[in-house]
Amino acid sequence: MALKRINKELYDLGIDPPSTFSAGPIDDDLFHWQASIIGPSYTSYSGGIFHLDIRFPSDYPFRPPTVKFTTRIYHPNITDNGSIDVDFLRDLWSPAITITKGNNNLL
C-alpha cells in the first residue's frame, strides 16, 4: 500500500508541480525523499530556499512521514535540529494528506 501511494504522489508531482515546492526520491529509495520549499512571498521566509529530508514509514499513508529541515530555519514549530512539531504531522494526520498538501502547512 505504501509504495503504491508514494508512487502516485511522485507521479502527481511530475504532472502538476507546485511552483514553490519540489520533491523526489534519493537514488532509488522511494521511502526516502529530499525536498525544497521556496519561502512564500507574504512571509518573513520570502526569497529563502529551504531543504527537507522526508522519510516515509512502511505503513504510509496511515502514519505520517518524518520530515526534517536540513536548512537552518527559525520557526516556532521547528526545533534546532530541524525536526517539525506541527499538529497535522503529530495529532491531525490523515491518509488524505499528501506531501504536497502537507507542504502548504509548513511555512
PANUBA-84330 format. One record per atom (N, C-alpha, C): residue number from 1; atom name; x, y, z. Coordinates in pm, 1 decimal. Atoms other than C-alpha are relative to their C-alpha. Example, Ala and Ser with C-alpha at 12.3 -4.5 7.8 and 13.67 -1.06 7.14 Angstrom:
// PANUBA-84330
<node i="1" at="N" xx="89.0" yy="-119.0" zz="0.0"/>
<node i="1" at="CA" xx="1230.0" yy="-450.0" zz="780.0"/>
<node i="1" at="C" xx="90.0" yy="120.0" zz="0.0"/>
<node i="2" at="N" xx="-82.0" yy="-119.0" zz="-6.0"/>
<node i="2" at="CA" xx="1367.0" yy="-106.0" zz="714.0"/>
<node i="2" at="C" xx="-77.0" yy="109.0" zz="73.0"/>
// end
This chain:
// PANUBA-84330
<node i="1" at="N" xx="81.9" yy="-119.5" zz="0.0"/>
<node i="1" at="CA" xx="0.0" yy="0.0" zz="0.0"/>
<node i="1" at="C" xx="86.5" yy="126.2" zz="0.0"/>
<node i="2" at="N" xx="-84.3" yy="-119.2" zz="-10.4"/>
<node i="2" at="CA" xx="273.0" yy="249.7" zz="95.9"/>
<node i="2" at="C" xx="68.6" yy="30.8" zz="-132.7"/>
<node i="3" at="N" xx="-73.6" yy="-21.6" zz="124.5"/>
<node i="3" at="CA" xx="472.3" yy="201.6" zz="-223.1"/>
<node i="3" at="C" xx="-92.3" yy="51.9" zz="-110.4"/>
<node i="4" at="N" xx="96.9" yy="-45.4" zz="100.4"/>
<node i="4" at="CA" xx="162.2" yy="245.9" zz="-440.0"/>
<node i="4" at="C" xx="-33.5" yy="147.7" zz="21.8"/>
<node i="5" at="N" xx="35.3" yy="-138.6" zz="-32.0"/>
<node i="5" at="CA" xx="69.8" yy="569.4" zz="-263.1"/>
<node i="5" at="C" xx="117.6" yy="93.9" zz="-27.2"/>
<node i="6" at="N" xx="-118.4" yy="-83.5" zz="23.1"/>
<node i="6" at="CA" xx="425.6" yy="707.3" zz="-274.0"/>
<node i="6" at="C" xx="22.2" yy="19.2" zz="-149.7"/>
<node i="7" at="N" xx="-13.7" yy="-11.1" zz="146.2"/>
<node i="7" at="CA" xx="447.5" yy="632.0" zz="-647.2"/>
<node i="7" at="C" xx="-103.5" yy="94.6" zz="-58.2"/>
<node i="8" at="N" xx="104.5" yy="-89.7" zz="49.4"/>
<node i="8" at="CA" xx="116.0" yy="811.5" zz="-704.6"/>
<node i="8" at="C" xx="34.4" yy="145.2" zz="31.5"/>
<node i="9" at="N" xx="-35.9" yy="-136.8" zz="-36.2"/>
<node i="9" at="CA" xx="234.5" yy="1118.8" zz="-516.9"/>
<node i="9" at="C" xx="115.9" yy="50.8" zz="-86.2"/>
<node i="10" at="N" xx="-112.8" yy="-37.6" zz="85.2"/>
<node i="10" at="CA" xx="560.4" yy="1121.6" zz="-713.9"/>
<node i="10" at="C" xx="-49.4" yy="29.7" zz="-141.7"/>
<node i="11" at="N" xx="58.3" yy="-21.4" zz="132.1"/>
<node i="11" at="CA" xx="363.5" yy="1089.1" zz="-1038.8"/>
<node i="11" at="C" xx="-75.4" yy="133.6" zz="-4.5"/>
<node i="12" at="N" xx="77.9" yy="-124.1" zz="-5.1"/>
<node i="12" at="CA" xx="126.5" yy="1372.0" zz="-936.4"/>
<node i="12" at="C" xx="90.7" yy="123.1" zz="5.6"/>
<node i="13" at="N" xx="-95.6" yy="-111.3" zz="-4.0"/>
<node i="13" at="CA" xx="423.5" yy="1597.7" zz="-854.1"/>
<node i="13" at="C" xx="59.7" yy="27.1" zz="-138.2"/>
<node i="14" at="N" xx="-54.8" yy="-16.7" zz="134.4"/>
<node i="14" at="CA" xx="558.2" yy="1535.9" zz="-1204.0"/>
<node i="14" at="C" xx="-100.6" yy="56.5" zz="-98.5"/>
<node i="15" at="N" xx="106.1" yy="-47.1" zz="89.6"/>
<node i="15" at="CA" xx="225.5" yy="1605.0" zz="-1375.0"/>
<node i="15" at="C" xx="-36.6" yy="145.8" zz="26.7"/>
<node i="16" at="N" xx="41.6" yy="-134.9" zz="-37.8"/>
<node i="16" at="CA" xx="135.4" yy="1921.7" zz="-1182.8"/>
<node i="16" at="C" xx="89.7" yy="52.4" zz="112.6"/>
<node i="17" at="N" xx="-93.2" yy="-42.7" zz="-105.9"/>
<node i="17" at="CA" xx="443.1" yy="2050.1" zz="-997.1"/>
<node i="17" at="C" xx="-38.1" yy="135.2" zz="59.1"/>
<node i="18" at="N" xx="25.6" yy="-129.2" zz="-63.3"/>
<node i="18" at="CA" xx="379.4" yy="2324.3" zz="-740.9"/>
<node i="18" at="C" xx="114.7" yy="96.7" zz="-30.2"/>
<node i="19" at="N" xx="-103.4" yy="-98.2" zz="34.1"/>
<node i="19" at="CA" xx="566.8" yy="2647.5" zz="-808.1"/>
<node i="19" at="C" xx="97.2" yy="25.8" zz="114.9"/>
<node i="20" at="N" xx="-86.0" yy="-31.2" zz="-114.1"/>
<node i="20" at="CA" xx="712.3" yy="2670.6" zz="-455.8"/>
<node i="20" at="C" xx="51.2" yy="-123.7" zz="72.7"/>
<node i="21" at="N" xx="-36.6" yy="124.0" zz="-68.1"/>
<node i="21" at="CA" xx="784.3" yy="2306.5" zz="-375.9"/>
<node i="21" at="C" xx="43.9" yy="-103.3" zz="-101.9"/>
<node i="22" at="N" xx="-42.3" yy="112.6" zz="83.7"/>
<node i="22" at="CA" xx="981.6" yy="2023.6" zz="-532.4"/>
<node i="22" at="C" xx="46.0" yy="-111.6" zz="92.3"/>
<node i="23" at="N" xx="-37.9" yy="114.8" zz="-83.2"/>
<node i="23" at="CA" xx="1044.9" yy="1674.4" zz="-400.3"/>
<node i="23" at="C" xx="16.1" yy="-122.2" zz="-87.6"/>
<node i="24" at="N" xx="-18.6" yy="124.8" zz="71.1"/>
<node i="24" at="CA" xx="1160.7" yy="1335.6" zz="-511.5"/>
<node i="24" at="C" xx="91.5" yy="-92.0" zz="78.1"/>
<node i="25" at="N" xx="-79.8" yy="99.8" zz="-72.3"/>
<node i="25" at="CA" xx="1334.8" yy="1018.2" zz="-403.1"/>
<node i="25" at="C" xx="149.9" yy="23.5" zz="-12.9"/>
<node i="26" at="N" xx="-145.7" yy="-1.2" zz="1.6"/>
<node i="26" at="CA" xx="1701.0" yy="998.5" zz="-316.2"/>
<node i="26" at="C" xx="44.3" yy="-134.7" zz="-56.4"/>
<node i="27" at="N" xx="-42.5" yy="120.5" zz="71.6"/>
<node i="27" at="CA" xx="1864.5" yy="749.9" zz="-551.0"/>
<node i="27" at="C" xx="-123.5" yy="-81.9" zz="-36.3"/>
<node i="28" at="N" xx="112.9" yy="85.8" zz="35.2"/>
<node i="28" at="CA" xx="1626.3" yy="454.6" zz="-590.9"/>
<node i="28" at="C" xx="-88.2" yy="-33.1" zz="119.6"/>
<node i="29" at="N" xx="75.9" yy="28.8" zz="-122.1"/>
<node i="29" at="CA" xx="1480.4" yy="463.4" zz="-239.4"/>
<node i="29" at="C" xx="-127.0" yy="84.6" zz="3.3"/>
<node i="30" at="N" xx="125.1" yy="-74.7" zz="3.2"/>
<node i="30" at="CA" xx="1116.1" yy="564.2" zz="-276.0"/>
<node i="30" at="C" xx="-49.4" yy="38.8" zz="138.7"/>
<node i="31" at="N" xx="40.7" yy="-32.6" zz="-136.4"/>
<node i="31" at="CA" xx="1081.6" yy="575.8" zz="103.2"/>
<node i="31" at="C" xx="83.6" yy="113.6" zz="60.6"/>
<node i="32" at="N" xx="-86.3" yy="-108.5" zz="-47.5"/>
<node i="32" at="CA" xx="1349.4" yy="849.3" zz="136.2"/>
<node i="32" at="C" xx="8.5" yy="107.2" zz="-108.2"/>
<node i="33" at="N" xx="4.2" yy="-109.8" zz="96.1"/>
<node i="33" at="CA" xx="1297.2" yy="1182.5" zz="-38.8"/>
<node i="33" at="C" xx="77.1" yy="120.1" zz="52.7"/>
<node i="34" at="N" xx="-48.0" yy="-133.4" zz="-34.7"/>
<node i="34" at="CA" xx="1460.5" yy="1520.4" zz="-45.9"/>
<node i="34" at="C" xx="-98.7" yy="97.7" zz="-63.6"/>
<node i="35" at="N" xx="94.8" yy="-99.5" zz="49.0"/>
<node i="35" at="CA" xx="1252.2" yy="1832.0" zz="-94.5"/>
<node i="35" at="C" xx="56.4" yy="139.3" zz="20.1"/>
<node i="36" at="N" xx="-36.1" yy="-141.5" zz="-13.5"/>
<node i="36" at="CA" xx="1289.6" yy="2206.5" zz="-135.9"/>
<node i="36" at="C" xx="-127.6" yy="82.7" zz="0.2"/>
<node i="37" at="N" xx="112.5" yy="-93.3" zz="-7.6"/>
<node i="37" at="CA" xx="1047.5" yy="2481.6" zz="-40.1"/>
<node i="37" at="C" xx="55.7" yy="139.9" zz="-22.2"/>
<node i="38" at="N" xx="-33.0" yy="-141.5" zz="16.9"/>
<node i="38" at="CA" xx="1068.3" yy="2839.3" zz="-162.4"/>
<node i="38" at="C" xx="-89.6" yy="76.4" zz="96.3"/>
<node i="39" at="N" xx="76.4" yy="-76.2" zz="-98.8"/>
<node i="39" at="CA" xx="962.8" yy="3077.0" zz="114.7"/>
<node i="39" at="C" xx="-108.2" yy="83.0" zz="-65.2"/>
<node i="40" at="N" xx="110.7" yy="-78.2" zz="56.4"/>
<node i="40" at="CA" xx="621.0" yy="3230.0" zz="43.9"/>
<node i="40" at="C" xx="27.1" yy="150.1" zz="6.5"/>
<node i="41" at="N" xx="-29.8" yy="-143.5" zz="10.2"/>
<node i="41" at="CA" xx="637.7" yy="3594.8" zz="-62.9"/>
<node i="41" at="C" xx="-66.1" yy="82.4" zz="110.2"/>
<node i="42" at="N" xx="73.8" yy="-75.0" zz="-102.3"/>
<node i="42" at="CA" xx="391.7" yy="3703.4" zz="207.4"/>
<node i="42" at="C" xx="50.1" yy="-29.2" zz="141.7"/>
<node i="43" at="N" xx="-53.5" yy="35.3" zz="-131.3"/>
<node i="43" at="CA" xx="611.0" yy="3572.7" zz="492.2"/>
<node i="43" at="C" xx="141.8" yy="54.6" zz="16.9"/>
<node i="44" at="N" xx="-139.2" yy="-40.5" zz="-25.0"/>
<node i="44" at="CA" xx="943.0" yy="3655.3" zz="653.9"/>
<node i="44" at="C" xx="98.7" yy="-98.2" zz="-63.1"/>
<node i="45" at="N" xx="-85.0" yy="98.9" zz="66.1"/>
<node i="45" at="CA" xx="1078.5" yy="3346.8" zz="468.8"/>
<node i="45" at="C" xx="11.3" yy="25.5" zz="-150.6"/>
<node i="46" at="N" xx="0.4" yy="-35.5" zz="141.6"/>
<node i="46" at="CA" xx="1031.5" yy="3516.9" zz="130.4"/>
<node i="46" at="C" xx="142.7" yy="1.3" zz="-55.8"/>
<node i="47" at="N" xx="-129.6" yy="3.9" zz="66.0"/>
<node i="47" at="CA" xx="1320.8" yy="3451.7" zz="-105.6"/>
<node i="47" at="C" xx="91.6" yy="-110.7" zz="49.0"/>
<node i="48" at="N" xx="-82.5" yy="108.4" zz="-51.7"/>
<node i="48" at="CA" xx="1458.4" yy="3168.4" zz="104.8"/>
<node i="48" at="C" xx="-30.9" yy="-132.4" zz="-68.1"/>
<node i="49" at="N" xx="19.3" yy="136.1" zz="50.1"/>
<node i="49" at="CA" xx="1508.2" yy="2815.7" zz="-21.1"/>
<node i="49" at="C" xx="37.7" yy="-93.1" zz="113.7"/>
<node i="50" at="N" xx="-16.5" yy="85.9" zz="-116.0"/>
<node i="50" at="CA" xx="1468.5" yy="2551.0" zz="246.2"/>
<node i="50" at="C" xx="-6.3" yy="-145.7" zz="-43.5"/>
<node i="51" at="N" xx="-9.8" yy="140.5" zz="39.0"/>
<node i="51" at="CA" xx="1568.8" yy="2187.5" zz="206.5"/>
<node i="51" at="C" xx="-49.0" yy="-89.3" zz="113.6"/>
<node i="52" at="N" xx="56.6" yy="92.9" zz="-96.8"/>
<node i="52" at="CA" xx="1399.3" yy="1895.9" zz="377.3"/>
<node i="52" at="C" xx="40.6" yy="-142.9" zz="-31.4"/>
<node i="53" at="N" xx="-21.4" yy="143.9" zz="10.7"/>
<node i="53" at="CA" xx="1461.0" yy="1528.3" zz="438.3"/>
<node i="53" at="C" xx="-132.8" yy="-65.5" zz="38.9"/>
<node i="54" at="N" xx="129.6" yy="64.2" zz="-24.3"/>
<node i="54" at="CA" xx="1145.4" yy="1314.1" zz="414.9"/>
<node i="54" at="C" xx="18.8" yy="-150.5" zz="-0.9"/>
<node i="55" at="N" xx="-6.7" yy="146.2" zz="-9.5"/>
<node i="55" at="CA" xx="1122.0" yy="952.4" zz="528.3"/>
<node i="55" at="C" xx="-140.2" yy="-53.8" zz="24.6"/>
<node i="56" at="N" xx="133.1" yy="59.2" zz="-8.8"/>
<node i="56" at="CA" xx="807.1" yy="753.8" zz="469.9"/>
<node i="56" at="C" xx="4.5" yy="-129.4" zz="80.4"/>
<node i="57" at="N" xx="6.4" yy="127.1" zz="-73.0"/>
<node i="57" at="CA" xx="709.4" yy="477.1" zz="714.2"/>
<node i="57" at="C" xx="-58.7" yy="-109.0" zz="-89.6"/>
<node i="58" at="N" xx="49.4" yy="111.2" zz="81.3"/>
<node i="58" at="CA" xx="620.5" yy="133.7" zz="579.4"/>
<node i="58" at="C" xx="-152.4" yy="-5.4" zz="-3.9"/>
<node i="59" at="N" xx="146.6" yy="-0.7" zz="0.7"/>
<node i="59" at="CA" xx="255.4" yy="193.3" zz="670.8"/>
<node i="59" at="C" xx="-57.7" yy="136.0" zz="-43.5"/>
<node i="60" at="N" xx="49.1" yy="-123.4" zz="59.3"/>
<node i="60" at="CA" xx="227.0" yy="529.3" zz="491.8"/>
<node i="60" at="C" xx="-113.2" yy="-36.0" zz="-95.7"/>
<node i="61" at="N" xx="32.0" yy="-129.7" zz="-55.9"/>
<node i="61" at="CA" xx="-25.4" yy="694.4" zz="444.4"/>
<node i="61" at="C" xx="-73.3" yy="-4.1" zz="135.3"/>
<node i="62" at="N" xx="72.5" yy="10.3" zz="-126.7"/>
<node i="62" at="CA" xx="-174.9" yy="564.9" zz="769.1"/>
<node i="62" at="C" xx="78.2" yy="60.1" zz="116.7"/>
<node i="63" at="N" xx="-85.1" yy="-74.8" zz="-93.2"/>
<node i="63" at="CA" xx="119.1" yy="715.4" zz="960.6"/>
<node i="63" at="C" xx="71.8" yy="106.5" zz="-81.3"/>
<node i="64" at="N" xx="-63.5" yy="-108.1" zz="76.0"/>
<node i="64" at="CA" xx="280.8" yy="1045.7" zz="863.9"/>
<node i="64" at="C" xx="147.3" yy="-27.0" zz="-25.5"/>
<node i="65" at="N" xx="-145.2" yy="8.8" zz="21.5"/>
<node i="65" at="CA" xx="626.6" yy="1074.9" zz="714.6"/>
<node i="65" at="C" xx="74.0" yy="80.1" zz="107.1"/>
<node i="66" at="N" xx="-87.0" yy="-80.9" zz="-84.8"/>
<node i="66" at="CA" xx="913.6" yy="1206.0" zz="922.7"/>
<node i="66" at="C" xx="60.9" yy="105.7" zz="-90.8"/>
<node i="67" at="N" xx="-48.6" yy="-111.1" zz="81.8"/>
<node i="67" at="CA" xx="1001.1" yy="1547.5" zz="783.9"/>
<node i="67" at="C" xx="93.0" yy="85.2" zz="86.1"/>
<node i="68" at="N" xx="-99.7" yy="-76.0" zz="-75.0"/>
<node i="68" at="CA" xx="1310.0" yy="1737.4" zz="890.0"/>
<node i="68" at="C" xx="64.2" yy="102.7" zz="-93.1"/>
<node i="69" at="N" xx="-70.1" yy="-102.6" zz="76.9"/>
<node i="69" at="CA" xx="1454.7" yy="2066.3" zz="766.1"/>
<node i="69" at="C" xx="149.0" yy="-26.4" zz="10.5"/>
<node i="70" at="N" xx="-145.3" yy="12.3" zz="-0.7"/>
<node i="70" at="CA" xx="1817.2" yy="2028.5" zz="663.9"/>
<node i="70" at="C" xx="64.9" yy="137.2" zz="-13.8"/>
<node i="71" at="N" xx="-44.0" yy="-139.3" zz="2.0"/>
<node i="71" at="CA" xx="1846.5" yy="2404.5" zz="610.7"/>
<node i="71" at="C" xx="-40.5" yy="60.7" zz="134.1"/>
<node i="72" at="N" xx="31.5" yy="-64.1" zz="-128.5"/>
<node i="72" at="CA" xx="1866.0" yy="2600.9" zz="934.2"/>
<node i="72" at="C" xx="-110.7" yy="102.3" zz="-22.5"/>
<node i="73" at="N" xx="114.0" yy="-90.0" zz="12.0"/>
<node i="73" at="CA" xx="1540.3" yy="2788.4" zz="986.0"/>
<node i="73" at="C" xx="-47.0" yy="37.4" zz="139.9"/>
<node i="74" at="N" xx="52.3" yy="-47.2" zz="-128.5"/>
<node i="74" at="CA" xx="1399.3" yy="2995.9" zz="1268.7"/>
<node i="74" at="C" xx="-152.0" yy="6.0" zz="-11.7"/>
<node i="75" at="N" xx="145.3" yy="13.5" zz="7.8"/>
<node i="75" at="CA" xx="1036.7" yy="2897.5" zz="1317.6"/>
<node i="75" at="C" xx="-48.2" yy="-59.5" zz="132.1"/>
<node i="76" at="N" xx="44.5" yy="49.2" zz="-130.6"/>
<node i="76" at="CA" xx="832.3" yy="2835.4" zz="1633.5"/>
<node i="76" at="C" xx="-34.3" yy="-149.1" zz="4.2"/>
<node i="77" at="N" xx="36.3" yy="141.9" zz="3.1"/>
<node i="77" at="CA" xx="732.8" yy="2484.1" zz="1520.2"/>
<node i="77" at="C" xx="111.2" yy="-90.0" zz="-51.9"/>
<node i="78" at="N" xx="-113.2" yy="78.3" zz="49.1"/>
<node i="78" at="CA" xx="1077.8" yy="2370.8" zz="1408.2"/>
<node i="78" at="C" xx="112.7" yy="8.3" zz="103.0"/>
<node i="79" at="N" xx="-103.5" yy="5.3" zz="-103.3"/>
<node i="79" at="CA" xx="1340.5" yy="2258.1" zz="1656.8"/>
<node i="79" at="C" xx="136.2" yy="39.0" zz="-56.1"/>
<node i="80" at="N" xx="-135.7" yy="-36.0" zz="41.7"/>
<node i="80" at="CA" xx="1709.3" yy="2349.4" zz="1646.6"/>
<node i="80" at="C" xx="61.9" yy="-103.1" zz="-93.4"/>
<node i="81" at="N" xx="-57.0" yy="102.9" zz="87.6"/>
<node i="81" at="CA" xx="1788.2" yy="2015.7" zz="1477.8"/>
<node i="81" at="C" xx="-82.6" yy="-20.5" zz="-127.7"/>
<node i="82" at="N" xx="77.6" yy="5.2" zz="123.0"/>
<node i="82" at="CA" xx="1524.6" yy="2074.7" zz="1205.2"/>
<node i="82" at="C" xx="-125.8" yy="-83.5" zz="6.8"/>
<node i="83" at="N" xx="122.1" yy="80.3" zz="-14.2"/>
<node i="83" at="CA" xx="1252.4" yy="1845.4" zz="1338.8"/>
<node i="83" at="C" xx="-121.5" yy="90.9" zz="3.2"/>
<node i="84" at="N" xx="122.4" yy="-78.7" zz="11.2"/>
<node i="84" at="CA" xx="899.7" yy="1965.6" zz="1274.5"/>
<node i="84" at="C" xx="-98.8" yy="-46.1" zz="105.9"/>
<node i="85" at="N" xx="98.1" yy="29.4" zz="-102.9"/>
<node i="85" at="CA" xx="647.3" yy="1986.3" zz="1553.9"/>
<node i="85" at="C" xx="-127.2" yy="79.5" zz="-30.7"/>
<node i="86" at="N" xx="126.3" yy="-64.4" zz="35.4"/>
<node i="86" at="CA" xx="314.4" yy="2078.6" zz="1394.8"/>
<node i="86" at="C" xx="-113.2" yy="-100.4" zz="13.6"/>
<node i="87" at="N" xx="116.6" yy="84.2" zz="-27.4"/>
<node i="87" at="CA" xx="-34.2" yy="1946.4" zz="1466.2"/>
<node i="87" at="C" xx="-30.0" yy="-101.7" zz="-109.1"/>
<node i="88" at="N" xx="42.3" yy="91.9" zz="105.5"/>
<node i="88" at="CA" xx="-100.8" yy="1796.4" zz="1124.0"/>
<node i="88" at="C" xx="94.1" yy="-119.0" zz="-15.7"/>
<node i="89" at="N" xx="-90.5" yy="114.9" zz="4.4"/>
<node i="89" at="CA" xx="208.3" yy="1575.4" zz="1146.8"/>
<node i="89" at="C" xx="-9.7" yy="-84.0" zz="126.6"/>
<node i="90" at="N" xx="1.9" yy="70.2" zz="-127.2"/>
<node i="90" at="CA" xx="155.6" yy="1484.0" zz="1509.2"/>
<node i="90" at="C" xx="-139.8" yy="-50.8" zz="34.4"/>
<node i="91" at="N" xx="131.9" yy="35.4" zz="-50.9"/>
<node i="91" at="CA" xx="-213.0" yy="1486.8" zz="1602.1"/>
<node i="91" at="C" xx="-109.6" yy="-5.9" zz="-105.9"/>
<node i="92" at="N" xx="108.0" yy="-12.1" zz="97.2"/>
<node i="92" at="CA" xx="-417.3" yy="1571.2" zz="1295.7"/>
<node i="92" at="C" xx="25.9" yy="-75.8" zz="-129.7"/>
<node i="93" at="N" xx="-34.2" yy="71.5" zz="123.5"/>
<node i="93" at="CA" xx="-260.0" yy="1335.2" zz="1042.4"/>
<node i="93" at="C" xx="-118.5" yy="-80.4" zz="-50.4"/>
<node i="94" at="N" xx="103.5" yy="77.2" zz="67.0"/>
<node i="94" at="CA" xx="-498.9" yy="1177.8" zz="794.5"/>
<node i="94" at="C" xx="59.8" yy="-57.3" zz="-128.1"/>
<node i="95" at="N" xx="-49.6" yy="54.7" zz="127.0"/>
<node i="95" at="CA" xx="-430.0" yy="946.0" zz="498.6"/>
<node i="95" at="C" xx="-34.3" yy="86.5" zz="-120.8"/>
<node i="96" at="N" xx="36.1" yy="-89.6" zz="110.6"/>
<node i="96" at="CA" xx="-592.3" yy="1216.2" zz="283.5"/>
<node i="96" at="C" xx="106.4" yy="107.8" zz="-23.3"/>
<node i="97" at="N" xx="-105.0" yy="-100.9" zz="14.7"/>
<node i="97" at="CA" xx="-291.6" yy="1446.2" zz="341.1"/>
<node i="97" at="C" xx="111.8" yy="-57.3" zz="-86.3"/>
<node i="98" at="N" xx="-110.6" yy="39.4" zz="86.7"/>
<node i="98" at="CA" xx="-29.5" yy="1425.3" zz="68.5"/>
<node i="98" at="C" xx="122.0" yy="85.7" zz="33.3"/>
<node i="99" at="N" xx="-121.8" yy="-79.9" zz="-19.9"/>
<node i="99" at="CA" xx="326.6" yy="1554.6" zz="65.9"/>
<node i="99" at="C" xx="-22.4" yy="143.4" zz="-47.6"/>
<node i="100" at="N" xx="25.2" yy="-134.4" zz="52.3"/>
<node i="100" at="CA" xx="214.2" yy="1849.6" zz="-147.5"/>
<node i="100" at="C" xx="-93.6" yy="78.0" zz="91.8"/>
<node i="101" at="N" xx="92.1" yy="-68.8" zz="-91.5"/>
<node i="101" at="CA" xx="-80.1" yy="1934.5" zz="81.3"/>
<node i="101" at="C" xx="67.6" yy="30.9" zz="132.3"/>
<node i="102" at="N" xx="-71.1" yy="-21.4" zz="-125.1"/>
<node i="102" at="CA" xx="136.7" yy="1894.1" zz="389.4"/>
<node i="102" at="C" xx="99.5" yy="113.4" zz="-8.9"/>
<node i="103" at="N" xx="-96.6" yy="-107.7" zz="22.0"/>
<node i="103" at="CA" xx="398.6" yy="2127.1" zz="244.8"/>
<node i="103" at="C" xx="-64.4" yy="136.1" zz="18.6"/>
<node i="104" at="N" xx="68.6" yy="-128.9" zz="-9.9"/>
<node i="104" at="CA" xx="141.6" yy="2405.1" zz="233.0"/>
<node i="104" at="C" xx="-16.7" yy="46.7" zz="144.1"/>
<node i="105" at="N" xx="18.2" yy="-35.0" zz="-141.1"/>
<node i="105" at="CA" xx="122.5" yy="2397.7" zz="613.8"/>
<node i="105" at="C" xx="130.9" yy="18.6" zz="75.7"/>
<node i="106" at="N" xx="-127.9" yy="-6.6" zz="-71.2"/>
<node i="106" at="CA" xx="493.7" yy="2414.6" zz="693.0"/>
<node i="106" at="C" xx="47.5" yy="141.4" zz="29.4"/>
<node i="107" at="N" xx="-51.3" yy="-136.8" zz="-22.1"/>
<node i="107" at="CA" xx="584.9" yy="2784.1" zz="649.0"/>
<node i="107" at="C" xx="-114.1" yy="99.7" zz="5.3"/>
// end
